[in-house]
Amino acid sequence: MATDNKDKNKDKKEEYVRQTGSLKERLGRVKKTRWWRFGIVALIYVLWTIWMGNPLLLLGLILLADIYLTQYIPWGAWKGWKPGPLRTLMSWLDAIVYALVLVYFLFLFIGQNYQIPSSSLEKSLLTGDFLWVNKVTYGPRVPQTPLHFPLAQNTLPFFNCKSYIDKPQLPYHRLKGLRNVERMDIVVFNFPAGDTVALKMTNPDYYSLCLEYGRDAVHNNKERFGDIIYRPVDRRDNYVKRCLGLPGETLQIKDGIVYVNGKAVPQPKNVQYMYYVETDGTQIGDDLFEELGISVADRRHVLDMYGNVVPYLYVMPLTEEMLKTLQAKKLPWLRSIQRYQPDESESLATYPVGADYGWTHANYGPIWIPKKGAKVDLSLQNLPLYERCIRNYEGNTLEVKGDQILINGQPATSYTFKMDYYWMQGDNRDNSLDSRYWGFVPEDHIVGTPSIILISFDKDHKLLNGGIRWNRIFKMPNPDKK
């Protein structure tokens, strides 16, 4: 007992000596190992400051010096407390804070994990793939909403509340990366039309809801639509698509084939299109669906005009290889396989929403993709194509009075863009909500590009019975990009 008291008194004395004295005395008492730790951390911090391009951040070295060396602020005072629940709690909090800070910087400036939630990029990426998204390739964005919980995009799980604080909001700034976005890149980005959200609706496009039900109905019926909230750029939902159109290019889609500046864009190896599959009434079995690689969610019958199932007619996504496999079987009950043809009434659903250009998802454009510094002549005919860019993404006011277009209250016959924009589409071409429905992706919405598949889960199977796709672990997510 006497020995324990003696050790405690010695610890208290050492703690007192460590927290007193002049700067010279404090530095003289610092162990060599702490100097090494401070040197490594300080070097990393200085390199990060150079990358950020903000010399004022070097003031943070004063804080680091105090944490590792001088300790004028008693960061570790709790370590001298008596053993007990409070000290145990503080040790856990200390570890959690360090971990959260590390995760915060890792997710912001290096990369983060991302789950594929839908089939829009199948069969290039599968629903249930967990990706590591590299932010260094295009250069990470300096956080526009710096006060947020690092493990949640916009909503805290369980609590169902915002995972961020709206203010302060910082201007868009992207650090230098290895290269720009290129054609055929798979890109993770914030959903452009996700700036305004009706919280109770699964449809993320608030603007489509307003077109369908009317703005007043959406805002005044909270029981159905929930609260209507605005989300900052970096807190909007994450989407993943393939980049097919670059800034300054003219894009057109003919019979499902994408053309850029008049030349057809090579299709990904695993591009999918929807097909009608007609049988003699025989139901297609799960074994055949499994062999073809068609998920349960995509095993659908066609519905008639009354919403009833047509038992002999299926609609399903097929790659060229899957189509050849099905045709080669020469199944006696298989009547026909035909490409899905879009209904011309789809034109009102395509971007720009509500403007009838007569475009469908399979026959779209031509449309010019905005480029930073480029000027476009504006008319009432082409204004719907660019008004979201001018108003929502680049922060201008825009209104039309008679035949006159007013930008920031001034008559305008042209507009010069402040940012680059991109055209994103899914590889599941007939079953993807992409730029054909919500338009361009501004450069400030770009998050990064997937660099590896960490693990992949098949929701159609139990975990220990085919639920893990072992053949996809640590695979490259984009073999089409050389």
NUSE-51829 format. One record per residue (C-alpha): x, y, z. Coordinates in pm, whole numbers, padded with zeros to 5 digits, always signed. Example, Ala and Ser with C-alpha at 12.3 -4.5 7.8 and 13.67 -1.06 7.14 Angstrom:
residues 2
+01230-00450+00780;+01367-00106+00714;
end
This chain:
residues 482
+00000+00000+00000;+00284+00235+00093;+00454+00155-00237;+00136+00241-00432;+00107+00577-00258;+00473+00647-00327;+00425+00572-00700;+00116+00794-00714;+00298+01081-00550;+00586+01037-00794;+00344+01047-01091;+00181+01364-00959;+00520+01526-00906;+00631+01441-01260;+00303+01576-01400;+00346+01900-01203;+00706+01943-01323;+00601+01871-01682;+00333+02143-01673;+00543+02416-01511;+00859+02607-01592;+00977+02835-01869;+00966+02747-02239;+01332+02648-02228;+01275+02423-01928;+00969+02262-02087;+01153+02189-02411;+01450+02053-02217;+01226+01794-02050;+01079+01662-02377;+01181+01306-02450;+01362+01230-02774;+01079+01008-02896;+00830+01295-02868;+01063+01517-03073;+01065+01250-03343;+00685+01219-03335;+00647+01596-03355;+00890+01614-03648;+00701+01353-03849;+00359+01507-03780;+00489+01859-03849;+00640+01751-04183;+00312+01592-04291;+00125+01905-04180;+00358+02138-04373;+00325+01928-04690;-00055+01934-04648;-00044+02314-04606;+00157+02349-04927;-00099+02127-05105;-00383+02340-04966;-00206+02655-05090;-00296+02850-04775;+00007+02970-04571;-00218+03082-04284;-00265+02713-04200;+00099+02708-04081;-00030+02869-03760;-00153+02521-03675;+00210+02425-03606;+00182+02622-03281;-00098+02392-03167;+00096+02081-03271;+00404+02206-03084;+00198+02248-02770;+00040+01902-02802;+00373+01723-02849;+00626+01950-02676;+00538+02244-02453;+00196+02130-02320;+00085+02467-02190;-00265+02331-02244;-00300+02021-02020;-00410+01787-02299;-00334+01473-02101;-00421+01596-01751;-00681+01321-01715;-00401+01062-01722;-00305+01177-01370;-00654+01118-01233;-00729+00832-00997;-00821+00506-01172;-01196+00484-01207;-01492+00519-01445;-01417+00885-01527;-01058+00816-01625;-01170+00515-01832;-01429+00731-02005;-01169+00997-02086;-00933+00738-02230;-01208+00616-02462;-01301+00971-02563;-00935+01049-02632;-00904+00747-02862;-01234+00821-03037;-01144+01186-03102;-00806+01088-03250;-00976+00825-03470;-01245+01067-03591;-00988+01335-03676;-00784+01080-03871;-01093+00950-04054;-01209+01307-04124;-00884+01396-04301;-00860+01058-04474;-01214+01081-04615;-01177+01446-04714;-00839+01444-04886;-00745+01084-04976;-01054+00874-05040;-01348+00693-04889;-01556+00379-04926;-01875+00383-05132;-02148+00125-05185;-02319+00067-05521;-02690+00091-05431;-02851+00036-05773;-02805-00146-06103;-02744+00160-06323;-02382+00060-06395;-02431-00314-06422;-02258-00526-06534;-01949-00306-06496;-02029-00248-06128;-02276-00465-05940;-02530-00374-05675;-02359-00455-05345;-02005-00365-05457;-01811-00168-05196;-01559+00060-05365;-01262+00262-05251;-01310+00603-05415;-00984+00782-05486;-01009+01161-05438;-00646+01237-05523;-00685+01158-05896;-00900+01465-05971;-00782+01655-05664;-00989+01658-05342;-01229+01941-05272;-01167+02161-04972;-01480+02095-04761;-01754+02343-04837;-01943+02228-04527;-01654+02178-04282;-01865+02099-03975;-02000+01751-04042;-01982+01401-03899;-01720+01218-04109;-01897+00882-04128;-02231+01006-04264;-02311+01187-04590;-02613+01391-04487;-02818+01198-04233;-02712+01046-03901;-02828+00683-03880;-03065+00596-03594;-03114+00964-03505;-03252+01047-03853;-03128+01406-03837;-02879+01612-04034;-02518+01501-03999;-02382+01848-04070;-02412+02211-03961;-02511+02445-04244;-02277+02728-04148;-02009+02819-04220;-02016+02752-04596;-01680+02785-04774;-01637+02870-05145;-01558+02588-05387;-01188+02510-05416;-01026+02194-05550;-00669+02096-05470;-00432+01995-05748;-00488+01638-05861;-00311+01397-06092;-00537+01464-06392;-00880+01584-06504;-01188+01373-06560;-01155+01174-06884;-01405+01003-07109;-01497+00650-06994;-01397+00728-06633;-01637+00594-06372;-01701+00896-06151;-01857+00944-05807;-02027+01281-05771;-02289+01463-05566;-02635+01442-05722;-02680+01778-05900;-03060+01787-05867;-03027+01698-05498;-02993+02058-05382;-03356+02053-05262;-03506+01740-05108;-03852+01627-04994;-03749+01413-04697;-04033+01160-04711;-03999+01083-05081;-03777+00811-05224;-03763+01004-05554;-03458+01227-05498;-03550+01476-05772;-03753+01750-05604;-03796+01931-05936;-03966+01631-06097;-04200+01614-05798;-04291+01980-05844;-04360+01919-06213;-04580+01618-06137;-04773+01747-05835;-04718+02124-05840;-04484+02324-05617;-04754+02433-05374;-04872+02075-05325;-04518+01955-05251;-04449+02234-05002;-04786+02234-04828;-04841+01859-04780;-04580+01767-04517;-04764+01449-04426;-04696+01309-04771;-04377+01482-04883;-04213+01571-04550;-04001+01878-04486;-03847+02048-04790;-03481+02121-04716;-03177+02256-04902;-02852+02059-04901;-02506+02209-04965;-02313+02071-05263;-02084+01836-05068;-02371+01702-04853;-02587+01590-05146;-02632+01220-05214;-02347+01042-05389;-02409+00901-05737;-02180+00695-05959;-02193+00694-06341;-01962+00679-06640;-01840+01003-06797;-01923+01010-07169;-01918+01382-07247;-01652+01641-07158;-01668+02022-07131;-01710+02199-07465;-01823+01888-07656;-02149+01830-07841;-02324+01506-07750;-02605+01321-07922;-02768+00980-07869;-02903+00787-08167;-03076+00451-08111;-02896+00422-07779;-02548+00489-07921;-02369+00796-07782;-02198+01028-08030;-01957+01303-07928;-01870+01568-08187;-02020+01339-08450;-01816+01028-08359;-01957+00721-08184;-01820+00663-07834;-01694+00304-07787;-01938+00110-07573;-01820-00057-07250;-01776-00430-07279;-02058-00499-07034;-02306-00236-07154;-02666-00353-07104;-02987-00282-07291;-03344-00381-07206;-03507-00663-07406;-03858-00801-07430;-03845-01180-07391;-04162-01359-07502;-04239-01721-07408;-04526-01956-07491;-04652-01904-07138;-04370-02097-06974;-04230-01923-06668;-03855-01863-06678;-03693-02048-06388;-03451-01909-06133;-03175-02138-06261;-03176-01968-06602;-03184-01623-06444;-02889-01724-06225;-02694-01855-06524;-02750-01531-06714;-02658-01323-06410;-02992-01140-06383;-03067-01024-06029;-03403-01080-05860;-03481-00708-05890;-03447-00730-06271;-03665-01041-06319;-03976-00854-06425;-04290-00928-06622;-04438-00665-06853;-04755-00501-06721;-05051-00423-06943;-05227-00085-06955;-05433-00181-06648;-05130-00276-06441;-05186-00650-06474;-04900-00896-06527;-04857-01032-06880;-04745-01387-06789;-04574-01470-07119;-04376-01143-07158;-04066-01039-06964;-03847-00730-06979;-03487-00771-06868;-03139-00614-06910;-02892-00812-07120;-02534-00761-07226;-02431-00881-07572;-02276-01191-07414;-02589-01265-07211;-02803-01222-07524;-02587-01467-07722;-02601-01719-07436;-02981-01703-07427;-03013-01730-07807;-02769-02021-07826;-02984-02234-07594;-03260-02255-07859;-03521-02309-07589;-03841-02458-07740;-04069-02232-07534;-03882-01911-07628;-04086-01721-07887;-03885-01401-07943;-03627-01157-07805;-03665-00792-07907;-03492-00468-07808;-03696-00237-07591;-03817+00070-07783;-03889+00385-07580;-04228+00550-07592;-04215+00895-07748;-04415+01024-07448;-04090+00993-07250;-03973+01322-07397;-04130+01527-07117;-03939+01325-06856;-03596+01387-07006;-03373+01684-06927;-03462+01967-06927;-03764+01857-06722;-04087+02004-06855;-03942+02126-07186;-04054+01920-07483;-03765+01890-07729;-03898+01555-07849;-03598+01375-07698;-03607+01029-07538;-03338+00840-07349;-03249+00647-07667;-03266+00943-07907;-03141+01257-07741;-02980+01584-07840;-02765+01722-07987;-02668+01914-07674;-02359+02126-07608;-02182+02065-07273;-02078+02390-07098;-01710+02466-07055;-01540+02708-06817;-01474+03039-06993;-01687+02946-07296;-01974+03169-07403;-02311+03050-07525;-02565+03263-07708;-02895+03251-07520;-03242+03234-07666;-03582+03135-07531;-03537+02810-07726;-03210+02696-07565;-03248+02865-07225;-03407+02555-07059;-03083+02362-07134;-02863+02599-06936;-03084+02777-06682;-02997+02533-06400;-02628+02591-06465;-02671+02968-06465;-02904+02989-06165;-02855+02686-05939;-02489+02596-05995;-02329+02934-06062;-02541+03145-05827;-02705+03398-06058;-03061+03525-06066;-03242+03450-06391;-03586+03550-06513;-03771+03592-06839;-03985+03897-06908;-04164+03870-07237;-03898+03791-07497;-03616+03923-07278;-03378+03716-07062;-03251+03887-06746;-02943+03762-06558;-02879+03937-06227;-03138+04192-06333;-02958+04282-06657;-03068+04196-07013;-02854+03911-07149;-02817+03758-07493;-02522+03537-07395;-02358+03382-07089;-01997+03287-07005;-01970+02980-06781;-01765+02980-06459;-01722+02602-06431;-01666+02292-06640;-01954+02047-06678;-01973+01675-06759;-02222+01430-06909;-02270+01111-06704;-02455+00793-06804;-02499+00444-06667;-02388+00129-06848;-02735-00016-06794;-02847+00220-07072;-03225+00165-07059;-03246+00154-06680;-03036+00441-06549;-03138+00778-06409;-02851+00988-06540;-02770+01308-06729;-03049+01234-06975;-03295+01304-06693;-03124+01565-06470;-02860+01725-06691;-02499+01824-06650;-02268+01750-06357;-02076+02065-06248;-01708+02029-06161;-01771+02130-05797;-01992+01820-05758;-01714+01576-05857;-01601+01357-05564;-01354+01108-05712;-01309+00788-05910;-01329+00427-05783;-00988+00261-05773;-01065-00085-05633;-01353-00309-05527;-01303-00378-05155;-01572-00646-05123;-01899-00734-05294;-02222-00870-05147;-02500-01036-05347;-02830-00948-05177;-03006-01232-05362;-02814-01493-05159;-02752-01559-04793;-02414-01444-04666;-02265-01794-04630;-02435-01932-04939;-02306-01723-05226;-02371-01391-05053;-02009-01281-05098;-01879-01243-05452;-01525-01363-05383;-01420-01321-05747;-01473-00941-05725;-01265-00869-05414;-00972-00635-05492;-01067-00623-05860;-01035-00310-06071;-01379-00147-06102;-01327-00009-06453;-01153-00252-06690;-01285-00052-06989;-01060+00243-06898;-00711+00167-07022;
end
